[in-house]
């Protein structure tokens, strides 16, 4: 999935979701354009409804009008909903980023949300640094936003082991009180916002910031964190919970290439000894990534008898490309349930006919594909938690003039032909604004307990359902959206993270 970044938010994720203040901003038009404009110097030929092939217009970067001309043709050719895009004169916009933002559908989903929430761009050099591996500069803590405006509530959602955050003792539920002396709860000036952004999201390694935290027991402490190149650990807390039946649990946070071996190891661990009768897959914070990882995990859950010869996901592009990939031109082939690893080794499997998934607003894209793909071959998926983000879509990262653009180009459907979950998947007892409802229980995220703790709200609800088929009373308000709750209140959260981690990436590495 890609969060719906706007042109002023691409530099800092906090500008999108954290502070909502005037201080949040990307580059100005003059910074981005380098002084060029498409209005007087270097205009291009424009006739409404007539589009030149976009490949012949690529990387003509002298004027904004030339960049706009490429964008106009590229969107018209490859965008999934190109018929719903206004045909805007490329000579009339001096900033290609502003022009790009306008080249999207204005239609809405059944709930009234924007149909396209995932139109965004990144400077190409930044995108390339982000997408190389699971290594990035930071502390190794994932921060979550429970309340966006003062009094703000920013929490630690989880911590990767062996990172600066882990070594400093940060834990899930810790609330950010202050950063380098700036009030993170009530501070409301541009200078405070800049300080908070800089402290939460260091741009490089070797930056040291003083962060004051409030633990779940009410105690406060200040820790000194120095940013480093940290490696994500996408699979954590693998365990078996014995409650009459053996319930496997694993936390899966990222569909990155390094997750493959960790998932294989996790499934082998759960298969050892007496094996497991049920599985709780915690993907509440998993925004997606490589689709082949999702397919492999779905196979390892269901096994060969349910998936052999079946389609995990079938991609469809716009009506100009009924049989071919709109970008590569290759003939469309369904994505199978991969039964072997990237190195062609056979994968283990649990051979289960149902799975419990713990979800939230951060469950997106390839994670939703796991749910949809398994449902397509008759595996019962029981959802515990909040409504997922609703992204059955994906795209190719496309560079032009040192900017990488992301516009929806394809949609995925399962073996049964279903992929219309644009408002997300929701547990069937969700009270407010549900998406596509499936069996399960609506349960708020519980920041008062650690992930994998059998008493943590969502895991406890899954264990209760396994034991008796019953749900706790659902929350009366919406789950799966940002809550403006009081500090300490359980609520689903927006994760403050790079778009790289909310994506649907095609192919296997090196394929």
C-alpha positions as CSV (number, residue, x, y, z in Angstrom):
1,X,0.0,0.0,0.0
2,X,1.0,3.6,-0.5
3,X,-0.3,6.2,1.9
4,X,-2.0,9.0,-0.1
5,X,0.9,11.3,0.1
6,X,0.4,14.8,-1.2
7,X,3.1,17.0,-2.7
8,X,3.9,18.8,0.6
9,X,4.3,15.5,2.5
10,X,6.8,13.5,0.6
11,X,9.9,14.6,2.6
12,X,8.6,13.7,6.1
13,X,5.9,11.2,6.8
14,X,5.1,13.2,9.9
15,X,3.9,16.0,7.7
16,X,1.2,13.7,6.4
17,X,0.0,12.2,9.6
18,X,1.7,13.6,12.7
19,X,1.5,17.3,13.1
20,X,-1.0,18.7,10.6
21,X,0.6,22.1,11.0
22,X,1.7,24.7,8.5
23,X,5.3,23.8,9.2
24,X,4.8,20.6,7.2
25,X,6.0,21.2,3.7
26,X,8.0,19.7,0.8
27,X,10.0,21.7,-1.7
28,X,8.5,24.9,-3.0
29,X,7.7,25.3,-6.7
30,X,10.8,27.3,-7.3
31,X,13.0,24.7,-5.5
32,X,11.5,21.9,-7.5
33,X,11.5,23.6,-10.9
34,X,14.9,25.1,-10.7
35,X,13.5,28.3,-12.2
36,X,12.0,26.8,-15.3
37,X,8.4,27.1,-16.3
38,X,6.1,25.7,-18.8
39,X,4.1,28.8,-19.4
40,X,6.2,31.0,-21.7
41,X,9.6,29.3,-22.4
42,X,9.5,25.9,-23.9
43,X,5.8,25.2,-24.2
44,X,4.7,22.0,-25.9
45,X,2.1,21.2,-28.4
46,X,-1.3,20.4,-26.8
47,X,-4.6,19.3,-28.4
48,X,-7.3,18.1,-26.0
49,X,-7.9,14.3,-26.3
50,X,-4.7,13.7,-28.4
51,X,-1.9,11.9,-26.6
52,X,1.6,11.2,-27.9
53,X,3.3,7.9,-26.8
54,X,4.8,8.6,-23.4
55,X,8.0,6.6,-24.0
56,X,9.0,9.1,-26.7
57,X,8.5,12.0,-24.2
58,X,10.5,10.6,-21.3
59,X,13.4,12.6,-19.7
60,X,12.9,15.8,-21.5
61,X,13.6,17.8,-18.5
62,X,14.4,21.4,-19.8
63,X,11.0,22.8,-18.9
64,X,8.1,21.9,-16.6
65,X,5.8,21.7,-19.7
66,X,8.0,18.9,-21.1
67,X,7.8,16.9,-17.8
68,X,4.0,17.6,-17.7
69,X,3.6,16.3,-21.2
70,X,5.2,13.0,-20.3
71,X,3.1,12.7,-17.2
72,X,-0.1,13.4,-19.2
73,X,0.6,10.7,-21.8
74,X,2.0,8.2,-19.2
75,X,-1.2,8.5,-17.1
76,X,-3.4,8.2,-20.1
77,X,-1.7,5.0,-21.2
78,X,-1.1,3.1,-17.9
79,X,-3.3,4.5,-15.2
80,X,-6.0,2.0,-14.2
81,X,-8.8,4.7,-14.2
82,X,-7.4,6.8,-17.1
83,X,-10.9,7.5,-18.4
84,X,-11.7,9.4,-15.1
85,X,-8.7,11.7,-15.3
86,X,-9.2,15.3,-16.5
87,X,-7.2,16.2,-19.6
88,X,-5.3,19.3,-18.4
89,X,-3.1,21.5,-20.6
90,X,0.5,20.7,-19.6
91,X,1.5,24.3,-20.5
92,X,-0.7,25.7,-17.7
93,X,1.2,24.3,-14.7
94,X,4.6,25.5,-13.6
95,X,5.1,22.6,-11.2
96,X,5.1,19.1,-12.5
97,X,4.4,17.8,-9.0
98,X,1.2,19.9,-8.7
99,X,0.3,18.7,-12.2
100,X,0.8,15.1,-11.3
101,X,-1.4,15.4,-8.2
102,X,-4.3,16.5,-10.4
103,X,-3.9,13.6,-12.8
104,X,-6.0,11.1,-10.8
105,X,-9.6,10.0,-10.5
106,X,-11.9,12.1,-8.4
107,X,-14.4,9.2,-7.9
108,X,-15.1,7.8,-4.4
109,X,-15.6,4.3,-2.9
110,X,-19.0,3.2,-1.5
111,X,-18.0,4.6,1.9
112,X,-17.3,8.0,0.3
113,X,-13.5,7.7,0.6
114,X,-11.3,8.7,-2.3
115,X,-11.1,5.9,-4.8
116,X,-7.4,6.7,-5.3
117,X,-5.7,7.2,-2.0
118,X,-2.3,6.1,-3.3
119,X,-1.1,8.7,-5.8
120,X,2.4,9.9,-4.7
121,X,5.9,10.7,-5.8
122,X,9.5,10.6,-4.4
123,X,12.8,12.1,-5.5
124,X,14.4,9.3,-7.4
125,X,17.7,9.3,-5.3
126,X,15.7,9.0,-2.1
127,X,13.5,6.3,-3.4
128,X,16.5,4.2,-4.5
129,X,18.1,4.5,-1.1
130,X,14.8,3.4,0.5
131,X,14.2,0.4,-1.8
132,X,17.6,-1.3,-1.7
133,X,17.1,-3.5,1.4
134,X,15.6,-3.7,4.9
135,X,18.4,-1.5,6.1
136,X,17.6,2.2,6.9
137,X,18.8,5.0,9.1
138,X,16.9,5.2,12.3
139,X,16.5,3.8,15.8
140,X,14.7,0.5,15.1
141,X,11.4,1.6,16.7
142,X,8.1,1.8,14.8
143,X,6.1,4.8,15.9
144,X,2.4,5.0,15.8
145,X,0.1,8.0,15.9
146,X,-3.1,7.7,18.0
147,X,-4.0,11.4,18.1
148,X,-2.8,13.8,15.4
149,X,-3.5,17.2,17.0
150,X,-2.8,18.5,20.5
151,X,-3.0,16.7,22.8
152,X,-1.0,14.4,20.5
153,X,-0.5,10.8,21.3
154,X,2.6,9.1,19.6
155,X,3.5,5.6,20.8
156,X,6.1,3.0,20.2
157,X,4.2,0.2,18.3
158,X,7.1,-2.3,18.3
159,X,10.9,-2.5,18.4
160,X,13.2,-4.5,16.3
161,X,15.7,-6.5,18.4
162,X,19.4,-5.5,18.6
163,X,18.7,-1.9,17.5
164,X,19.4,1.4,19.4
165,X,15.8,1.5,20.5
166,X,15.9,-2.0,21.9
167,X,19.2,-1.4,23.6
168,X,17.7,1.8,25.2
169,X,14.8,-0.2,26.6
170,X,12.0,1.2,24.4
171,X,8.9,-1.0,24.5
172,X,5.5,-1.1,22.9
173,X,3.2,1.4,24.4
174,X,5.8,4.0,25.4
175,X,4.4,7.4,24.8
176,X,6.6,10.2,23.4
177,X,6.5,13.1,25.8
178,X,9.2,15.4,24.5
179,X,12.1,15.4,22.0
180,X,15.2,17.5,22.6
181,X,13.1,19.6,25.0
182,X,10.2,20.1,22.5
183,X,6.7,19.3,23.9
184,X,5.4,16.4,21.8
185,X,1.9,16.4,23.3
186,X,0.9,20.1,23.3
187,X,3.6,21.9,21.4
188,X,2.1,23.8,18.5
189,X,4.7,26.0,16.9
190,X,6.6,25.6,13.7
191,X,9.9,25.3,15.5
192,X,8.5,22.6,17.8
193,X,7.2,20.6,14.8
194,X,10.6,20.8,13.1
195,X,12.3,19.5,16.3
196,X,9.8,16.6,16.7
197,X,10.2,15.7,13.0
198,X,14.0,15.7,13.2
199,X,14.0,13.6,16.4
200,X,11.5,11.0,15.3
201,X,12.9,10.6,11.8
202,X,16.7,11.2,11.6
203,X,17.8,11.7,8.0
204,X,21.1,9.9,8.5
205,X,23.2,7.9,10.9
206,X,25.0,9.3,13.9
207,X,22.3,11.8,15.0
208,X,21.7,11.9,18.7
209,X,18.4,13.0,20.2
210,X,17.0,13.1,23.7
211,X,13.6,11.5,23.9
212,X,11.4,11.6,27.0
213,X,9.0,8.7,27.3
214,X,6.1,7.7,29.5
215,X,5.7,4.0,30.1
216,X,2.4,2.2,30.6
217,X,3.0,2.1,34.3
218,X,3.0,6.0,34.3
219,X,6.7,6.4,35.0
220,X,8.8,8.7,32.8
221,X,12.4,8.6,31.7
222,X,14.6,10.3,29.1
223,X,16.7,8.2,26.8
224,X,19.5,9.2,24.4
225,X,19.1,7.6,21.0
226,X,21.7,7.8,18.3
227,X,20.6,6.8,14.8
228,X,22.3,4.0,13.0
229,X,21.8,1.7,10.0
230,X,19.3,-0.7,11.4
231,X,18.0,-3.9,9.9
232,X,14.4,-4.7,10.1
233,X,13.4,-8.1,11.7
234,X,10.1,-8.8,9.9
235,X,9.2,-12.0,11.7
236,X,9.1,-11.9,15.5
237,X,7.5,-13.5,18.6
238,X,7.1,-17.0,17.1
239,X,5.5,-19.2,19.7
240,X,3.0,-22.0,20.5
241,X,0.2,-21.2,23.0
242,X,-1.3,-24.3,24.5
243,X,-5.0,-23.9,25.6
244,X,-6.3,-27.4,25.0
245,X,-5.5,-26.9,21.3
246,X,-2.1,-25.8,20.1
247,X,-2.2,-22.3,18.7
248,X,0.7,-21.0,16.7
249,X,1.4,-17.2,16.8
250,X,3.8,-15.1,14.7
251,X,4.2,-11.4,14.2
252,X,4.9,-10.5,10.6
253,X,5.7,-6.9,9.9
254,X,7.2,-6.5,6.4
255,X,7.1,-8.3,3.0
256,X,10.8,-7.7,2.4
257,X,13.2,-10.1,0.8
258,X,14.8,-11.1,4.1
259,X,11.4,-12.2,5.4
260,X,11.4,-15.3,3.3
261,X,13.9,-17.3,5.4
262,X,12.5,-16.0,8.6
263,X,9.0,-17.1,7.7
264,X,10.3,-20.6,6.7
265,X,12.1,-20.8,10.0
266,X,8.9,-19.8,11.8
267,X,6.7,-22.3,10.1
268,X,9.3,-25.1,10.8
269,X,9.3,-24.0,14.4
270,X,5.5,-24.2,14.6
271,X,5.6,-27.6,12.8
272,X,8.1,-29.1,15.3
273,X,7.0,-31.5,18.0
274,X,3.2,-31.8,18.1
275,X,2.7,-29.1,15.5
276,X,-0.2,-26.6,15.7
277,X,-3.9,-26.9,15.3
278,X,-4.6,-23.2,14.7
279,X,-2.6,-20.2,13.6
280,X,-2.8,-16.6,14.6
281,X,-1.0,-14.4,12.0
282,X,-0.4,-10.9,13.4
283,X,-0.2,-8.5,10.4
284,X,-1.7,-5.5,12.1
285,X,1.3,-3.4,11.1
286,X,2.3,-5.1,7.8
287,X,1.8,-2.7,5.0
288,X,2.9,-5.1,2.2
289,X,5.9,-5.4,-0.1
290,X,6.9,-8.3,-2.3
291,X,3.8,-10.2,-3.6
292,X,5.8,-13.4,-3.9
293,X,6.4,-13.4,-0.2
294,X,2.6,-13.2,0.4
295,X,2.1,-16.1,-2.0
296,X,4.7,-18.2,-0.2
297,X,3.2,-17.5,3.2
298,X,-0.3,-18.3,2.0
299,X,1.0,-21.7,0.7
300,X,2.8,-22.4,3.9
301,X,-0.5,-21.8,5.8
302,X,-2.8,-23.8,3.6
303,X,-0.5,-26.5,2.0
304,X,-0.5,-28.1,-1.4
305,X,-3.9,-29.9,-1.3
306,X,-5.8,-26.6,-1.2
307,X,-3.5,-24.5,-3.4
308,X,-2.0,-26.8,-6.1
309,X,-2.9,-25.5,-9.5
310,X,-4.8,-22.6,-8.0
311,X,-4.3,-18.8,-8.5
312,X,-3.1,-16.7,-5.6
313,X,-3.6,-13.5,-7.5
314,X,-4.5,-12.4,-11.0
315,X,-3.6,-8.9,-12.1
316,X,-5.8,-6.8,-14.4
317,X,-4.7,-3.5,-16.0
318,X,-6.8,-0.9,-17.8
319,X,-9.0,-1.8,-20.8
320,X,-6.2,-0.9,-23.2
321,X,-4.3,-3.9,-22.0
322,X,-6.8,-6.8,-21.5
323,X,-4.1,-9.5,-22.0
324,X,-0.8,-7.8,-21.4
325,X,1.0,-5.9,-18.7
326,X,0.6,-2.2,-19.4
327,X,4.1,-1.4,-18.4
328,X,6.3,-4.4,-19.5
329,X,4.1,-5.5,-22.4
330,X,4.4,-9.2,-21.3
331,X,1.4,-11.5,-21.5
332,X,-0.5,-11.7,-18.3
333,X,0.0,-14.8,-16.2
334,X,-1.7,-15.6,-12.9
335,X,0.5,-15.6,-9.8
336,X,0.4,-19.1,-8.3
337,X,0.7,-20.2,-4.7
338,X,4.5,-20.6,-4.7
339,X,5.4,-23.9,-3.1
340,X,9.2,-23.3,-3.4
341,X,11.4,-20.6,-2.1
342,X,13.3,-18.0,-4.2
343,X,16.2,-20.5,-4.3
344,X,13.8,-23.3,-5.5
345,X,13.8,-25.2,-2.2
346,X,10.5,-26.8,-1.2
347,X,8.5,-24.8,1.4
348,X,7.1,-26.3,4.6
349,X,3.4,-26.0,5.3
350,X,1.0,-26.1,8.2
351,X,-1.9,-27.6,6.1
352,X,-4.6,-25.6,7.9
353,X,-8.1,-25.0,6.7
354,X,-8.5,-21.7,8.5
355,X,-6.3,-18.9,9.9
356,X,-6.9,-16.1,12.3
357,X,-5.4,-12.7,11.2
358,X,-4.9,-9.8,13.5
359,X,-5.4,-6.6,11.5
360,X,-5.7,-2.8,11.6
361,X,-5.5,0.3,9.5
362,X,-1.8,-0.5,8.9
363,X,-2.7,-3.9,7.2
364,X,-2.4,-3.2,3.6
365,X,-1.6,-4.3,0.0
366,X,0.3,-7.6,0.0
367,X,-1.0,-8.4,3.5
368,X,-4.5,-8.0,2.2
369,X,-3.5,-10.3,-0.6
370,X,-2.8,-13.1,1.8
371,X,-6.3,-12.8,3.2
372,X,-7.9,-12.5,-0.2
373,X,-5.8,-15.2,-1.8
374,X,-6.6,-17.8,0.9
375,X,-10.3,-16.9,0.8
376,X,-10.2,-17.5,-3.0
377,X,-9.3,-21.2,-2.5
378,X,-11.7,-21.8,0.4
379,X,-9.5,-21.3,3.4
380,X,-11.5,-19.7,6.2
381,X,-10.0,-16.4,7.2
382,X,-11.2,-15.1,10.5
383,X,-10.3,-11.4,11.1
384,X,-9.6,-10.0,14.6
385,X,-9.0,-6.3,14.9
386,X,-9.7,-3.3,12.7
387,X,-10.6,-2.6,9.1
388,X,-7.6,-2.9,6.7
389,X,-6.5,-0.1,4.5
390,X,-8.2,-1.3,1.3
391,X,-5.6,-1.6,-1.4
392,X,-6.2,-4.2,-4.0
393,X,-4.0,-2.1,-6.3
394,X,-0.4,-1.7,-7.2
395,X,2.0,0.0,-9.6
396,X,5.5,0.2,-11.0
397,X,7.9,2.8,-9.7
398,X,8.5,5.0,-12.7
399,X,11.3,7.6,-12.9
400,X,11.2,10.7,-15.1
401,X,13.5,13.8,-14.7
402,X,14.9,12.6,-11.3
403,X,11.4,12.1,-9.8
404,X,9.9,8.7,-9.3
405,X,6.1,8.6,-9.7
406,X,3.6,6.1,-8.4
407,X,0.2,5.9,-10.0
408,X,-2.2,3.0,-9.7
409,X,-1.7,0.7,-12.7
410,X,-3.2,-2.7,-11.8
411,X,-5.7,-4.4,-9.6
412,X,-5.4,-7.9,-8.1
413,X,-8.2,-10.5,-7.8
414,X,-8.1,-14.0,-6.2
415,X,-8.9,-17.4,-7.7
416,X,-12.6,-16.7,-7.3
417,X,-12.3,-13.5,-9.2
418,X,-12.8,-11.2,-6.2
419,X,-10.8,-8.0,-5.5
420,X,-13.3,-5.3,-4.7
421,X,-12.3,-4.5,-1.1
422,X,-11.5,-0.8,-1.7
423,X,-12.8,0.1,1.7
424,X,-10.7,-2.7,3.3
425,X,-11.7,-5.9,5.0
426,X,-13.7,-5.6,8.2
427,X,-14.7,-8.1,10.9
428,X,-18.4,-8.9,10.6
429,X,-19.4,-7.2,13.8
430,X,-17.8,-3.9,13.0
431,X,-20.3,-1.1,14.1
432,X,-19.3,1.9,12.0
433,X,-18.5,2.2,8.3
434,X,-17.4,-1.4,7.6
435,X,-15.6,-2.4,4.4
436,X,-16.0,-5.9,3.0
437,X,-17.1,-7.9,6.0
438,X,-15.7,-11.3,6.8
439,X,-16.0,-13.6,9.9
440,X,-14.4,-12.2,13.0
441,X,-14.4,-9.7,15.8
442,X,-13.8,-5.9,15.9
443,X,-11.3,-5.2,18.6
444,X,-9.2,-2.1,19.3
445,X,-5.5,-2.2,19.3
446,X,-4.1,-2.6,22.8
447,X,-1.0,-0.5,23.5
448,X,-1.0,-1.4,27.1
449,X,0.3,-4.9,26.5
450,X,3.2,-6.4,24.4
451,X,2.6,-8.1,21.1
452,X,2.4,-11.8,21.5
453,X,1.1,-11.5,25.1
454,X,-1.9,-13.8,25.3
455,X,-3.7,-11.1,27.3
456,X,-3.1,-8.4,24.6
457,X,-6.6,-7.4,23.3
458,X,-6.5,-8.7,19.8
459,X,-4.6,-11.9,20.5
460,X,-6.8,-12.6,23.5
461,X,-9.9,-12.2,21.3
462,X,-8.5,-14.7,18.8
463,X,-7.8,-17.2,21.5
464,X,-11.3,-16.7,23.0
465,X,-12.8,-17.3,19.5
466,X,-10.8,-20.4,19.1
467,X,-12.0,-21.6,22.5
468,X,-15.6,-20.8,22.2
469,X,-16.5,-19.2,18.9
470,X,-17.5,-15.9,20.6
471,X,-16.4,-12.3,20.2
472,X,-16.0,-9.6,22.8
473,X,-18.4,-6.7,22.5
474,X,-17.3,-4.5,19.5
475,X,-16.1,-0.9,20.0
476,X,-19.0,1.5,19.5
477,X,-16.8,3.8,17.4
478,X,-14.8,3.1,14.3
479,X,-11.8,0.9,14.4
480,X,-9.2,1.1,11.6
481,X,-9.0,4.9,11.5
482,X,-7.0,7.5,13.5
483,X,-8.7,8.2,16.8
484,X,-8.5,11.5,18.6
485,X,-8.6,9.7,21.9
486,X,-7.2,10.7,25.2
487,X,-3.6,9.6,25.9
488,X,-3.6,6.1,27.2
489,X,-6.8,5.1,25.3
490,X,-6.7,2.0,23.2
491,X,-7.2,3.0,19.6
492,X,-6.1,2.0,16.1
493,X,-3.2,4.1,14.9
494,X,-1.6,5.5,11.8
495,X,1.9,4.2,11.4
496,X,4.5,6.8,10.6
497,X,6.6,5.0,8.0
498,X,8.0,5.2,4.5
499,X,5.8,4.4,1.5
500,X,8.3,1.7,0.7
501,X,6.6,-0.4,3.4
502,X,3.1,0.1,2.1
503,X,3.4,-1.3,-1.4
504,X,2.7,-4.1,-3.7
505,X,5.9,-5.1,-5.5
506,X,5.9,-7.5,-8.4
507,X,8.4,-10.2,-9.1
508,X,11.1,-12.1,-7.1
509,X,14.5,-10.5,-6.7
510,X,16.7,-11.2,-9.7
511,X,13.7,-12.7,-11.6
